[in-house]
Amino acid sequence: MPNIQEGVKLDFKDVLLRPKRSTLRSRSDVDLNRTYHFKRSGHEYTGIPLIAANMDTIGTF
């Protein structure tokens, strides 16, 4: 039996991120590093979080 997926599918041309005013003078002033604390293991991670886009045919694994 074929797998038929129904529902709205969005692509980059369908989504608009509105710019917002900022007090930063340059894009190089942005700090993307975040610190994550893992409760059960006691480990800590500091870095730039990356998440694959949840869109059809976007991203490679």
N, C-alpha and C positions, 0 to 999 in steps of 0.2 A: 504494500500500500504506500503511495507517495506521501511525502511529508509536505503538507501545504501550510505555509505560514501566512496568517491573515493579520491585518492591522496596519497602522501607519508606519512607514519606513522613512527616515529622515537622512539627508545627506548634508554635506557642508554648505551647499547652496541654499538649503532650506532653513538654516539656523543663523540668526544674527546675534552677536554679542555686542551690546551697546557699550561704547567707551564711556569712561567716567573721569571726572576731573581728579587730579592728583597733586600733591604737594611736592612730588619728586621732580628734580631738575632734569634727570636723564634716566633712560631705561637701564643704564648700567648701575644705578643706585638701588635697584630692586634686589632683595634677598629672598630667594626661593627655598632656602634650607628650612627644614622643619625637624623637630625632635619628637620621636615616638617612643613611648615607654610601654613595654609589653608586660602586662600584669603578672601572668603566671610564670614566665621564665625569668623575669628580672632584667632582661636585656633592654638595651636602649639603642635606637637607630637615629642618626642625624644625617640628613641628605635631602635630595630633591625628589619628591614623590612623583612617580609617573604612573598613569593609568591608561590602558588601551581604550580607544574610543569604542563605545558600545553602538556601532553602526554597521550595517551590512557592507561587506567588501572593503572595510577600512582596517588597516593594521595587519601585521604579519607575525606569525609565531613559528 
